[in-house]
Amino acid sequence: MLDDAGTDARDHLRHRGAQLTERIARLQETVSAVDRLMEAPATGMRLSPEEQIAIFGDDGRPS
């Protein structure tokens, strides 16, 4: 990428940085959801299967 004169390295890095920032935000949301789930028994809160899917995705991975 850096050696290719036809590639704008700054644009590529800017785009990649934006992708990483979005991923970090999603992961932070997932951490918050996990924290809420860990606190749920103490507060009596329960998540429906639909809410769990919305947080963790159909395959158990964060969406």
PDBQT receptor file of N, H, CA, C and O in Angstrom, charges set to zero:
ATOM      1  N   MET A   1       0.827  -1.182   0.000  1.00  0.00    +0.000 N 
ATOM      2  CA  MET A   1       0.000   0.000   0.000  1.00  0.00    +0.000 C 
ATOM      3  C   MET A   1       0.877   1.255   0.000  1.00  0.00    +0.000 C 
ATOM      4  O   MET A   1       0.667   2.155  -0.813  1.00  0.00    +0.000 OA
ATOM      5  N   LEU A   2       1.848   1.320   0.896  1.00  0.00    +0.000 N 
ATOM      6  H   LEU A   2       2.019   0.589   1.556  1.00  0.00    +0.000 HD
ATOM      7  CA  LEU A   2       2.661   2.531   0.996  1.00  0.00    +0.000 C 
ATOM      8  C   LEU A   2       3.583   2.707  -0.190  1.00  0.00    +0.000 C 
ATOM      9  O   LEU A   2       3.954   3.834  -0.518  1.00  0.00    +0.000 OA
ATOM     10  N   ASP A   3       3.964   1.608  -0.847  1.00  0.00    +0.000 N 
ATOM     11  H   ASP A   3       3.663   0.693  -0.581  1.00  0.00    +0.000 HD
ATOM     12  CA  ASP A   3       4.853   1.688  -2.000  1.00  0.00    +0.000 C 
ATOM     13  C   ASP A   3       4.111   1.922  -3.306  1.00  0.00    +0.000 C 
ATOM     14  O   ASP A   3       4.737   2.260  -4.310  1.00  0.00    +0.000 OA
ATOM     15  N   ASP A   4       2.799   1.750  -3.318  1.00  0.00    +0.000 N 
ATOM     16  H   ASP A   4       2.291   1.475  -2.502  1.00  0.00    +0.000 HD
ATOM     17  CA  ASP A   4       1.989   1.900  -4.523  1.00  0.00    +0.000 C 
ATOM     18  C   ASP A   4       1.644   3.370  -4.725  1.00  0.00    +0.000 C 
ATOM     19  O   ASP A   4       0.917   3.961  -3.926  1.00  0.00    +0.000 OA
ATOM     20  N   ALA A   5       2.168   3.953  -5.792  1.00  0.00    +0.000 N 
ATOM     21  H   ALA A   5       2.759   3.473  -6.441  1.00  0.00    +0.000 HD
ATOM     22  CA  ALA A   5       1.936   5.376  -6.066  1.00  0.00    +0.000 C 
ATOM     23  C   ALA A   5       0.468   5.674  -6.326  1.00  0.00    +0.000 C 
ATOM     24  O   ALA A   5       0.024   6.804  -6.122  1.00  0.00    +0.000 OA
ATOM     25  N   GLY A   6      -0.302   4.671  -6.778  1.00  0.00    +0.000 N 
ATOM     26  H   GLY A   6       0.058   3.753  -6.943  1.00  0.00    +0.000 HD
ATOM     27  CA  GLY A   6      -1.723   4.873  -7.070  1.00  0.00    +0.000 C 
ATOM     28  C   GLY A   6      -2.613   4.818  -5.842  1.00  0.00    +0.000 C 
ATOM     29  O   GLY A   6      -3.813   5.082  -5.924  1.00  0.00    +0.000 OA
ATOM     30  N   THR A   7      -2.030   4.478  -4.713  1.00  0.00    +0.000 N 
ATOM     31  H   THR A   7      -1.056   4.263  -4.647  1.00  0.00    +0.000 HD
ATOM     32  CA  THR A   7      -2.806   4.365  -3.485  1.00  0.00    +0.000 C 
ATOM     33  C   THR A   7      -2.564   5.582  -2.615  1.00  0.00    +0.000 C 
ATOM     34  O   THR A   7      -1.424   5.967  -2.357  1.00  0.00    +0.000 OA
ATOM     35  N   ASP A   8      -3.657   6.182  -2.167  1.00  0.00    +0.000 N 
ATOM     36  H   ASP A   8      -4.583   5.870  -2.376  1.00  0.00    +0.000 HD
ATOM     37  CA  ASP A   8      -3.532   7.299  -1.241  1.00  0.00    +0.000 C 
ATOM     38  C   ASP A   8      -3.514   6.731   0.168  1.00  0.00    +0.000 C 
ATOM     39  O   ASP A   8      -4.557   6.382   0.721  1.00  0.00    +0.000 OA
ATOM     40  N   ALA A   9      -2.332   6.642   0.739  1.00  0.00    +0.000 N 
ATOM     41  H   ALA A   9      -1.485   6.926   0.290  1.00  0.00    +0.000 HD
ATOM     42  CA  ALA A   9      -2.147   6.017   2.044  1.00  0.00    +0.000 C 
ATOM     43  C   ALA A   9      -2.944   6.732   3.131  1.00  0.00    +0.000 C 
ATOM     44  O   ALA A   9      -3.505   6.085   4.014  1.00  0.00    +0.000 OA
ATOM     45  N   ARG A  10      -2.996   8.047   3.072  1.00  0.00    +0.000 N 
ATOM     46  H   ARG A  10      -2.540   8.573   2.354  1.00  0.00    +0.000 HD
ATOM     47  CA  ARG A  10      -3.736   8.788   4.098  1.00  0.00    +0.000 C 
ATOM     48  C   ARG A  10      -5.221   8.464   4.050  1.00  0.00    +0.000 C 
ATOM     49  O   ARG A  10      -5.844   8.267   5.093  1.00  0.00    +0.000 OA
ATOM     50  N   ASP A  11      -5.794   8.406   2.856  1.00  0.00    +0.000 N 
ATOM     51  H   ASP A  11      -5.288   8.566   2.009  1.00  0.00    +0.000 HD
ATOM     52  CA  ASP A  11      -7.213   8.050   2.742  1.00  0.00    +0.000 C 
ATOM     53  C   ASP A  11      -7.458   6.646   3.262  1.00  0.00    +0.000 C 
ATOM     54  O   ASP A  11      -8.433   6.397   3.971  1.00  0.00    +0.000 OA
ATOM     55  N   HIS A  12      -6.574   5.735   2.910  1.00  0.00    +0.000 N 
ATOM     56  H   HIS A  12      -5.782   5.937   2.334  1.00  0.00    +0.000 HD
ATOM     57  CA  HIS A  12      -6.710   4.349   3.373  1.00  0.00    +0.000 C 
ATOM     58  C   HIS A  12      -6.627   4.288   4.900  1.00  0.00    +0.000 C 
ATOM     59  O   HIS A  12      -7.445   3.626   5.539  1.00  0.00    +0.000 OA
ATOM     60  N   LEU A  13      -5.662   4.963   5.474  1.00  0.00    +0.000 N 
ATOM     61  H   LEU A  13      -4.998   5.502   4.955  1.00  0.00    +0.000 HD
ATOM     62  CA  LEU A  13      -5.493   4.950   6.920  1.00  0.00    +0.000 C 
ATOM     63  C   LEU A  13      -6.648   5.644   7.627  1.00  0.00    +0.000 C 
ATOM     64  O   LEU A  13      -7.077   5.209   8.696  1.00  0.00    +0.000 OA
ATOM     65  N   ARG A  14      -7.149   6.715   7.038  1.00  0.00    +0.000 N 
ATOM     66  H   ARG A  14      -6.800   7.069   6.170  1.00  0.00    +0.000 HD
ATOM     67  CA  ARG A  14      -8.310   7.410   7.599  1.00  0.00    +0.000 C 
ATOM     68  C   ARG A  14      -9.514   6.477   7.628  1.00  0.00    +0.000 C 
ATOM     69  O   ARG A  14     -10.229   6.398   8.626  1.00  0.00    +0.000 OA
ATOM     70  N   HIS A  15      -9.730   5.767   6.509  1.00  0.00    +0.000 N 
ATOM     71  H   HIS A  15      -9.149   5.832   5.698  1.00  0.00    +0.000 HD
ATOM     72  CA  HIS A  15     -10.845   4.823   6.409  1.00  0.00    +0.000 C 
ATOM     73  C   HIS A  15     -10.676   3.691   7.430  1.00  0.00    +0.000 C 
ATOM     74  O   HIS A  15     -11.628   3.314   8.114  1.00  0.00    +0.000 OA
ATOM     75  N   ARG A  16      -9.471   3.165   7.521  1.00  0.00    +0.000 N 
ATOM     76  H   ARG A  16      -8.698   3.471   6.966  1.00  0.00    +0.000 HD
ATOM     77  CA  ARG A  16      -9.208   2.067   8.461  1.00  0.00    +0.000 C 
ATOM     78  C   ARG A  16      -9.388   2.546   9.895  1.00  0.00    +0.000 C 
ATOM     79  O   ARG A  16      -9.916   1.814  10.732  1.00  0.00    +0.000 OA
ATOM     80  N   GLY A  17      -8.958   3.756  10.181  1.00  0.00    +0.000 N 
ATOM     81  H   GLY A  17      -8.529   4.351   9.501  1.00  0.00    +0.000 HD
ATOM     82  CA  GLY A  17      -9.147   4.327  11.518  1.00  0.00    +0.000 C 
ATOM     83  C   GLY A  17     -10.616   4.457  11.871  1.00  0.00    +0.000 C 
ATOM     84  O   GLY A  17     -11.016   4.176  13.001  1.00  0.00    +0.000 OA
ATOM     85  N   ALA A  18     -11.426   4.886  10.902  1.00  0.00    +0.000 N 
ATOM     86  H   ALA A  18     -11.102   5.115   9.984  1.00  0.00    +0.000 HD
ATOM     87  CA  ALA A  18     -12.871   4.997  11.128  1.00  0.00    +0.000 C 
ATOM     88  C   ALA A  18     -13.487   3.624  11.392  1.00  0.00    +0.000 C 
ATOM     89  O   ALA A  18     -14.347   3.486  12.261  1.00  0.00    +0.000 OA
ATOM     90  N   GLN A  19     -13.051   2.611  10.646  1.00  0.00    +0.000 N 
ATOM     91  H   GLN A  19     -12.352   2.723   9.939  1.00  0.00    +0.000 HD
ATOM     92  CA  GLN A  19     -13.548   1.256  10.870  1.00  0.00    +0.000 C 
ATOM     93  C   GLN A  19     -13.207   0.772  12.278  1.00  0.00    +0.000 C 
ATOM     94  O   GLN A  19     -14.044   0.178  12.956  1.00  0.00    +0.000 OA
ATOM     95  N   LEU A  20     -11.992   1.026  12.705  1.00  0.00    +0.000 N 
ATOM     96  H   LEU A  20     -11.312   1.508  12.154  1.00  0.00    +0.000 HD
ATOM     97  CA  LEU A  20     -11.566   0.602  14.036  1.00  0.00    +0.000 C 
ATOM     98  C   LEU A  20     -12.334   1.338  15.135  1.00  0.00    +0.000 C 
ATOM     99  O   LEU A  20     -12.696   0.745  16.151  1.00  0.00    +0.000 OA
ATOM    100  N   THR A  21     -12.576   2.624  14.928  1.00  0.00    +0.000 N 
ATOM    101  H   THR A  21     -12.281   3.106  14.103  1.00  0.00    +0.000 HD
ATOM    102  CA  THR A  21     -13.344   3.403  15.895  1.00  0.00    +0.000 C 
ATOM    103  C   THR A  21     -14.754   2.841  16.039  1.00  0.00    +0.000 C 
ATOM    104  O   THR A  21     -15.274   2.737  17.150  1.00  0.00    +0.000 OA
ATOM    105  N   GLU A  22     -15.375   2.477  14.911  1.00  0.00    +0.000 N 
ATOM    106  H   GLU A  22     -14.952   2.561  14.008  1.00  0.00    +0.000 HD
ATOM    107  CA  GLU A  22     -16.711   1.873  14.953  1.00  0.00    +0.000 C 
ATOM    108  C   GLU A  22     -16.677   0.537  15.683  1.00  0.00    +0.000 C 
ATOM    109  O   GLU A  22     -17.568   0.241  16.479  1.00  0.00    +0.000 OA
ATOM    110  N   ARG A  23     -15.669  -0.258  15.420  1.00  0.00    +0.000 N 
ATOM    111  H   ARG A  23     -14.945  -0.017  14.774  1.00  0.00    +0.000 HD
ATOM    112  CA  ARG A  23     -15.559  -1.563  16.079  1.00  0.00    +0.000 C 
ATOM    113  C   ARG A  23     -15.370  -1.394  17.586  1.00  0.00    +0.000 C 
ATOM    114  O   ARG A  23     -15.973  -2.121  18.375  1.00  0.00    +0.000 OA
ATOM    115  N   ILE A  24     -14.548  -0.452  17.978  1.00  0.00    +0.000 N 
ATOM    116  H   ILE A  24     -14.057   0.139  17.337  1.00  0.00    +0.000 HD
ATOM    117  CA  ILE A  24     -14.331  -0.174  19.400  1.00  0.00    +0.000 C 
ATOM    118  C   ILE A  24     -15.650   0.212  20.063  1.00  0.00    +0.000 C 
ATOM    119  O   ILE A  24     -15.955  -0.258  21.159  1.00  0.00    +0.000 OA
ATOM    120  N   ALA A  25     -16.426   1.057  19.410  1.00  0.00    +0.000 N 
ATOM    121  H   ALA A  25     -16.179   1.439  18.519  1.00  0.00    +0.000 HD
ATOM    122  CA  ALA A  25     -17.712   1.482  19.964  1.00  0.00    +0.000 C 
ATOM    123  C   ALA A  25     -18.636   0.284  20.153  1.00  0.00    +0.000 C 
ATOM    124  O   ALA A  25     -19.300   0.169  21.183  1.00  0.00    +0.000 OA
ATOM    125  N   ARG A  26     -18.683  -0.619  19.156  1.00  0.00    +0.000 N 
ATOM    126  H   ARG A  26     -18.144  -0.526  18.319  1.00  0.00    +0.000 HD
ATOM    127  CA  ARG A  26     -19.529  -1.816  19.279  1.00  0.00    +0.000 C 
ATOM    128  C   ARG A  26     -19.046  -2.700  20.420  1.00  0.00    +0.000 C 
ATOM    129  O   ARG A  26     -19.856  -3.241  21.173  1.00  0.00    +0.000 OA
ATOM    130  N   LEU A  27     -17.738  -2.850  20.552  1.00  0.00    +0.000 N 
ATOM    131  H   LEU A  27     -17.080  -2.411  19.940  1.00  0.00    +0.000 HD
ATOM    132  CA  LEU A  27     -17.196  -3.668  21.634  1.00  0.00    +0.000 C 
ATOM    133  C   LEU A  27     -17.473  -3.049  23.003  1.00  0.00    +0.000 C 
ATOM    134  O   LEU A  27     -17.736  -3.765  23.968  1.00  0.00    +0.000 OA
ATOM    135  N   GLN A  28     -17.416  -1.729  23.085  1.00  0.00    +0.000 N 
ATOM    136  H   GLN A  28     -17.202  -1.146  22.300  1.00  0.00    +0.000 HD
ATOM    137  CA  GLN A  28     -17.736  -1.056  24.351  1.00  0.00    +0.000 C 
ATOM    138  C   GLN A  28     -19.207  -1.277  24.713  1.00  0.00    +0.000 C 
ATOM    139  O   GLN A  28     -19.535  -1.465  25.884  1.00  0.00    +0.000 OA
ATOM    140  N   GLU A  29     -20.084  -1.256  23.721  1.00  0.00    +0.000 N 
ATOM    141  H   GLU A  29     -19.817  -1.104  22.770  1.00  0.00    +0.000 HD
ATOM    142  CA  GLU A  29     -21.498  -1.544  23.956  1.00  0.00    +0.000 C 
ATOM    143  C   GLU A  29     -21.676  -2.975  24.451  1.00  0.00    +0.000 C 
ATOM    144  O   GLU A  29     -22.488  -3.231  25.340  1.00  0.00    +0.000 OA
ATOM    145  N   THR A  30     -20.926  -3.897  23.881  1.00  0.00    +0.000 N 
ATOM    146  H   THR A  30     -20.267  -3.689  23.158  1.00  0.00    +0.000 HD
ATOM    147  CA  THR A  30     -21.005  -5.295  24.297  1.00  0.00    +0.000 C 
ATOM    148  C   THR A  30     -20.526  -5.466  25.730  1.00  0.00    +0.000 C 
ATOM    149  O   THR A  30     -21.140  -6.198  26.505  1.00  0.00    +0.000 OA
ATOM    150  N   VAL A  31     -19.442  -4.802  26.087  1.00  0.00    +0.000 N 
ATOM    151  H   VAL A  31     -18.943  -4.207  25.457  1.00  0.00    +0.000 HD
ATOM    152  CA  VAL A  31     -18.946  -4.865  27.465  1.00  0.00    +0.000 C 
ATOM    153  C   VAL A  31     -20.008  -4.331  28.417  1.00  0.00    +0.000 C 
ATOM    154  O   VAL A  31     -20.239  -4.921  29.473  1.00  0.00    +0.000 OA
ATOM    155  N   SER A  32     -20.650  -3.238  28.067  1.00  0.00    +0.000 N 
ATOM    156  H   SER A  32     -20.463  -2.759  27.209  1.00  0.00    +0.000 HD
ATOM    157  CA  SER A  32     -21.711  -2.683  28.911  1.00  0.00    +0.000 C 
ATOM    158  C   SER A  32     -22.864  -3.672  29.053  1.00  0.00    +0.000 C 
ATOM    159  O   SER A  32     -23.422  -3.828  30.139  1.00  0.00    +0.000 OA
ATOM    160  N   ALA A  33     -23.217  -4.334  27.966  1.00  0.00    +0.000 N 
ATOM    161  H   ALA A  33     -22.763  -4.207  27.083  1.00  0.00    +0.000 HD
ATOM    162  CA  ALA A  33     -24.297  -5.325  28.010  1.00  0.00    +0.000 C 
ATOM    163  C   ALA A  33     -23.923  -6.493  28.908  1.00  0.00    +0.000 C 
ATOM    164  O   ALA A  33     -24.755  -6.970  29.680  1.00  0.00    +0.000 OA
ATOM    165  N   VAL A  34     -22.690  -6.955  28.819  1.00  0.00    +0.000 N 
ATOM    166  H   VAL A  34     -22.015  -6.567  28.192  1.00  0.00    +0.000 HD
ATOM    167  CA  VAL A  34     -22.228  -8.046  29.673  1.00  0.00    +0.000 C 
ATOM    168  C   VAL A  34     -22.250  -7.610  31.137  1.00  0.00    +0.000 C 
ATOM    169  O   VAL A  34     -22.654  -8.381  32.007  1.00  0.00    +0.000 OA
ATOM    170  N   ASP A  35     -21.826  -6.401  31.408  1.00  0.00    +0.000 N 
ATOM    171  H   ASP A  35     -21.498  -5.774  30.701  1.00  0.00    +0.000 HD
ATOM    172  CA  ASP A  35     -21.873  -5.881  32.775  1.00  0.00    +0.000 C 
ATOM    173  C   ASP A  35     -23.306  -5.881  33.299  1.00  0.00    +0.000 C 
ATOM    174  O   ASP A  35     -23.554  -6.273  34.440  1.00  0.00    +0.000 OA
ATOM    175  N   ARG A  36     -24.257  -5.436  32.457  1.00  0.00    +0.000 N 
ATOM    176  H   ARG A  36     -24.056  -5.118  31.531  1.00  0.00    +0.000 HD
ATOM    177  CA  ARG A  36     -25.669  -5.434  32.866  1.00  0.00    +0.000 C 
ATOM    178  C   ARG A  36     -26.160  -6.848  33.140  1.00  0.00    +0.000 C 
ATOM    179  O   ARG A  36     -26.901  -7.077  34.097  1.00  0.00    +0.000 OA
ATOM    180  N   LEU A  37     -25.749  -7.800  32.301  1.00  0.00    +0.000 N 
ATOM    181  H   LEU A  37     -25.148  -7.614  31.524  1.00  0.00    +0.000 HD
ATOM    182  CA  LEU A  37     -26.158  -9.187  32.510  1.00  0.00    +0.000 C 
ATOM    183  C   LEU A  37     -25.598  -9.747  33.822  1.00  0.00    +0.000 C 
ATOM    184  O   LEU A  37     -26.275 -10.500  34.522  1.00  0.00    +0.000 OA
ATOM    185  N   MET A  38     -24.370  -9.377  34.144  1.00  0.00    +0.000 N 
ATOM    186  H   MET A  38     -23.820  -8.766  33.576  1.00  0.00    +0.000 HD
ATOM    187  CA  MET A  38     -23.771  -9.862  35.386  1.00  0.00    +0.000 C 
ATOM    188  C   MET A  38     -24.477  -9.269  36.605  1.00  0.00    +0.000 C 
ATOM    189  O   MET A  38     -24.564  -9.917  37.648  1.00  0.00    +0.000 OA
ATOM    190  N   GLU A  39     -24.981  -8.041  36.477  1.00  0.00    +0.000 N 
ATOM    191  H   GLU A  39     -24.910  -7.515  35.630  1.00  0.00    +0.000 HD
ATOM    192  CA  GLU A  39     -25.669  -7.384  37.577  1.00  0.00    +0.000 C 
ATOM    193  C   GLU A  39     -27.138  -7.809  37.663  1.00  0.00    +0.000 C 
ATOM    194  O   GLU A  39     -27.784  -7.593  38.688  1.00  0.00    +0.000 OA
ATOM    195  N   ALA A  40     -27.656  -8.398  36.615  1.00  0.00    +0.000 N 
ATOM    196  H   ALA A  40     -27.131  -8.573  35.782  1.00  0.00    +0.000 HD
ATOM    197  CA  ALA A  40     -29.079  -8.716  36.525  1.00  0.00    +0.000 C 
ATOM    198  C   ALA A  40     -29.599  -9.551  37.700  1.00  0.00    +0.000 C 
ATOM    199  O   ALA A  40     -30.652  -9.224  38.248  1.00  0.00    +0.000 OA
ATOM    200  N   PRO A  41     -28.905 -10.609  38.102  1.00  0.00    +0.000 N 
ATOM    201  CA  PRO A  41     -29.450 -11.408  39.207  1.00  0.00    +0.000 C 
ATOM    202  C   PRO A  41     -29.658 -10.593  40.493  1.00  0.00    +0.000 C 
ATOM    203  O   PRO A  41     -30.619 -10.824  41.226  1.00  0.00    +0.000 OA
ATOM    204  N   ALA A  42     -28.782  -9.668  40.755  1.00  0.00    +0.000 N 
ATOM    205  H   ALA A  42     -28.001  -9.480  40.159  1.00  0.00    +0.000 HD
ATOM    206  CA  ALA A  42     -28.888  -8.861  41.966  1.00  0.00    +0.000 C 
ATOM    207  C   ALA A  42     -30.059  -7.884  41.904  1.00  0.00    +0.000 C 
ATOM    208  O   ALA A  42     -30.633  -7.527  42.933  1.00  0.00    +0.000 OA
ATOM    209  N   THR A  43     -30.404  -7.460  40.706  1.00  0.00    +0.000 N 
ATOM    210  H   THR A  43     -29.937  -7.750  39.871  1.00  0.00    +0.000 HD
ATOM    211  CA  THR A  43     -31.486  -6.488  40.554  1.00  0.00    +0.000 C 
ATOM    212  C   THR A  43     -32.798  -7.126  40.133  1.00  0.00    +0.000 C 
ATOM    213  O   THR A  43     -33.830  -6.457  40.087  1.00  0.00    +0.000 OA
ATOM    214  N   GLY A  44     -32.764  -8.430  39.821  1.00  0.00    +0.000 N 
ATOM    215  H   GLY A  44     -31.925  -8.974  39.858  1.00  0.00    +0.000 HD
ATOM    216  CA  GLY A  44     -33.979  -9.106  39.374  1.00  0.00    +0.000 C 
ATOM    217  C   GLY A  44     -34.294  -8.876  37.907  1.00  0.00    +0.000 C 
ATOM    218  O   GLY A  44     -35.342  -9.308  37.428  1.00  0.00    +0.000 OA
ATOM    219  N   MET A  45     -33.414  -8.211  37.192  1.00  0.00    +0.000 N 
ATOM    220  H   MET A  45     -32.563  -7.860  37.581  1.00  0.00    +0.000 HD
ATOM    221  CA  MET A  45     -33.634  -7.924  35.776  1.00  0.00    +0.000 C 
ATOM    222  C   MET A  45     -33.388  -9.184  34.949  1.00  0.00    +0.000 C 
ATOM    223  O   MET A  45     -32.444  -9.932  35.202  1.00  0.00    +0.000 OA
ATOM    224  N   ARG A  46     -34.235  -9.402  33.976  1.00  0.00    +0.000 N 
ATOM    225  H   ARG A  46     -35.001  -8.794  33.770  1.00  0.00    +0.000 HD
ATOM    226  CA  ARG A  46     -34.049 -10.519  33.059  1.00  0.00    +0.000 C 
ATOM    227  C   ARG A  46     -34.204 -10.004  31.634  1.00  0.00    +0.000 C 
ATOM    228  O   ARG A  46     -35.063  -9.169  31.352  1.00  0.00    +0.000 OA
ATOM    229  N   LEU A  47     -33.363 -10.512  30.744  1.00  0.00    +0.000 N 
ATOM    230  H   LEU A  47     -32.665 -11.191  30.974  1.00  0.00    +0.000 HD
ATOM    231  CA  LEU A  47     -33.463 -10.149  29.334  1.00  0.00    +0.000 C 
ATOM    232  C   LEU A  47     -34.224 -11.239  28.598  1.00  0.00    +0.000 C 
ATOM    233  O   LEU A  47     -34.015 -12.430  28.826  1.00  0.00    +0.000 OA
ATOM    234  N   SER A  48     -35.103 -10.807  27.718  1.00  0.00    +0.000 N 
ATOM    235  H   SER A  48     -35.272  -9.839  27.533  1.00  0.00    +0.000 HD
ATOM    236  CA  SER A  48     -35.823 -11.761  26.887  1.00  0.00    +0.000 C 
ATOM    237  C   SER A  48     -34.855 -12.346  25.866  1.00  0.00    +0.000 C 
ATOM    238  O   SER A  48     -33.793 -11.773  25.625  1.00  0.00    +0.000 OA
ATOM    239  N   PRO A  49     -35.211 -13.488  25.259  1.00  0.00    +0.000 N 
ATOM    240  CA  PRO A  49     -34.351 -14.030  24.202  1.00  0.00    +0.000 C 
ATOM    241  C   PRO A  49     -34.114 -13.019  23.074  1.00  0.00    +0.000 C 
ATOM    242  O   PRO A  49     -33.023 -12.965  22.505  1.00  0.00    +0.000 OA
ATOM    243  N   GLU A  50     -35.127 -12.227  22.758  1.00  0.00    +0.000 N 
ATOM    244  H   GLU A  50     -36.013 -12.271  23.220  1.00  0.00    +0.000 HD
ATOM    245  CA  GLU A  50     -34.983 -11.222  21.699  1.00  0.00    +0.000 C 
ATOM    246  C   GLU A  50     -33.958 -10.161  22.083  1.00  0.00    +0.000 C 
ATOM    247  O   GLU A  50     -33.158  -9.727  21.254  1.00  0.00    +0.000 OA
ATOM    248  N   GLU A  51     -33.992  -9.749  23.348  1.00  0.00    +0.000 N 
ATOM    249  H   GLU A  51     -34.642 -10.102  24.021  1.00  0.00    +0.000 HD
ATOM    250  CA  GLU A  51     -33.023  -8.752  23.808  1.00  0.00    +0.000 C 
ATOM    251  C   GLU A  51     -31.607  -9.333  23.803  1.00  0.00    +0.000 C 
ATOM    252  O   GLU A  51     -30.648  -8.648  23.446  1.00  0.00    +0.000 OA
ATOM    253  N   GLN A  52     -31.490 -10.596  24.200  1.00  0.00    +0.000 N 
ATOM    254  H   GLN A  52     -32.269 -11.152  24.489  1.00  0.00    +0.000 HD
ATOM    255  CA  GLN A  52     -30.178 -11.236  24.182  1.00  0.00    +0.000 C 
ATOM    256  C   GLN A  52     -29.636 -11.333  22.761  1.00  0.00    +0.000 C 
ATOM    257  O   GLN A  52     -28.445 -11.113  22.540  1.00  0.00    +0.000 OA
ATOM    258  N   ILE A  53     -30.499 -11.660  21.786  1.00  0.00    +0.000 N 
ATOM    259  H   ILE A  53     -31.466 -11.838  21.965  1.00  0.00    +0.000 HD
ATOM    260  CA  ILE A  53     -30.078 -11.721  20.381  1.00  0.00    +0.000 C 
ATOM    261  C   ILE A  53     -29.664 -10.338  19.892  1.00  0.00    +0.000 C 
ATOM    262  O   ILE A  53     -28.685 -10.204  19.158  1.00  0.00    +0.000 OA
ATOM    263  N   ALA A  54     -30.411  -9.307  20.298  1.00  0.00    +0.000 N 
ATOM    264  H   ALA A  54     -31.206  -9.416  20.894  1.00  0.00    +0.000 HD
ATOM    265  CA  ALA A  54     -30.080  -7.944  19.877  1.00  0.00    +0.000 C 
ATOM    266  C   ALA A  54     -28.701  -7.542  20.387  1.00  0.00    +0.000 C 
ATOM    267  O   ALA A  54     -27.975  -6.809  19.715  1.00  0.00    +0.000 OA
ATOM    268  N   ILE A  55     -28.338  -8.024  21.580  1.00  0.00    +0.000 N 
ATOM    269  H   ILE A  55     -28.927  -8.619  22.126  1.00  0.00    +0.000 HD
ATOM    270  CA  ILE A  55     -27.046  -7.666  22.170  1.00  0.00    +0.000 C 
ATOM    271  C   ILE A  55     -25.937  -8.546  21.600  1.00  0.00    +0.000 C 
ATOM    272  O   ILE A  55     -24.894  -8.044  21.180  1.00  0.00    +0.000 OA
ATOM    273  N   PHE A  56     -26.167  -9.880  21.586  1.00  0.00    +0.000 N 
ATOM    274  H   PHE A  56     -27.014 -10.288  21.927  1.00  0.00    +0.000 HD
ATOM    275  CA  PHE A  56     -25.106 -10.813  21.261  1.00  0.00    +0.000 C 
ATOM    276  C   PHE A  56     -25.187 -11.417  19.866  1.00  0.00    +0.000 C 
ATOM    277  O   PHE A  56     -24.285 -12.155  19.468  1.00  0.00    +0.000 OA
ATOM    278  N   GLY A  57     -26.238 -11.127  19.116  1.00  0.00    +0.000 N 
ATOM    279  H   GLY A  57     -26.971 -10.528  19.439  1.00  0.00    +0.000 HD
ATOM    280  CA  GLY A  57     -26.380 -11.674  17.780  1.00  0.00    +0.000 C 
ATOM    281  C   GLY A  57     -26.920 -13.102  17.817  1.00  0.00    +0.000 C 
ATOM    282  O   GLY A  57     -26.971 -13.732  18.873  1.00  0.00    +0.000 OA
ATOM    283  N   ASP A  58     -27.315 -13.592  16.666  1.00  0.00    +0.000 N 
ATOM    284  H   ASP A  58     -27.274 -13.079  15.808  1.00  0.00    +0.000 HD
ATOM    285  CA  ASP A  58     -27.880 -14.935  16.567  1.00  0.00    +0.000 C 
ATOM    286  C   ASP A  58     -26.896 -16.032  16.943  1.00  0.00    +0.000 C 
ATOM    287  O   ASP A  58     -27.295 -17.088  17.435  1.00  0.00    +0.000 OA
ATOM    288  N   ASP A  59     -25.624 -15.784  16.715  1.00  0.00    +0.000 N 
ATOM    289  H   ASP A  59     -25.300 -14.926  16.316  1.00  0.00    +0.000 HD
ATOM    290  CA  ASP A  59     -24.614 -16.803  16.964  1.00  0.00    +0.000 C 
ATOM    291  C   ASP A  59     -23.839 -16.590  18.256  1.00  0.00    +0.000 C 
ATOM    292  O   ASP A  59     -22.826 -17.248  18.496  1.00  0.00    +0.000 OA
ATOM    293  N   GLY A  60     -24.319 -15.664  19.090  1.00  0.00    +0.000 N 
ATOM    294  H   GLY A  60     -25.141 -15.130  18.895  1.00  0.00    +0.000 HD
ATOM    295  CA  GLY A  60     -23.654 -15.409  20.346  1.00  0.00    +0.000 C 
ATOM    296  C   GLY A  60     -22.504 -14.424  20.244  1.00  0.00    +0.000 C 
ATOM    297  O   GLY A  60     -21.846 -14.131  21.242  1.00  0.00    +0.000 OA
ATOM    298  N   ARG A  61     -22.261 -13.921  19.070  1.00  0.00    +0.000 N 
ATOM    299  H   ARG A  61     -22.796 -14.159  18.259  1.00  0.00    +0.000 HD
ATOM    300  CA  ARG A  61     -21.201 -12.929  18.874  1.00  0.00    +0.000 C 
ATOM    301  C   ARG A  61     -21.829 -11.542  18.829  1.00  0.00    +0.000 C 
ATOM    302  O   ARG A  61     -22.940 -11.381  18.324  1.00  0.00    +0.000 OA
ATOM    303  N   PRO A  62     -21.139 -10.556  19.345  1.00  0.00    +0.000 N 
ATOM    304  CA  PRO A  62     -21.685  -9.204  19.284  1.00  0.00    +0.000 C 
ATOM    305  C   PRO A  62     -21.929  -8.778  17.840  1.00  0.00    +0.000 C 
ATOM    306  O   PRO A  62     -21.139  -9.066  16.941  1.00  0.00    +0.000 OA
ATOM    307  N   SER A  63     -23.034  -8.093  17.652  1.00  0.00    +0.000 N 
ATOM    308  H   SER A  63     -23.676  -7.860  18.382  1.00  0.00    +0.000 HD
ATOM    309  CA  SER A  63     -23.342  -7.629  16.292  1.00  0.00    +0.000 C 
ATOM    310  C   SER A  63     -22.723  -6.283  16.016  1.00  0.00    +0.000 C 
ATOM    311  O   SER A  63     -22.881  -5.744  14.921  1.00  0.00    +0.000 OA
TER     312      SER A  63
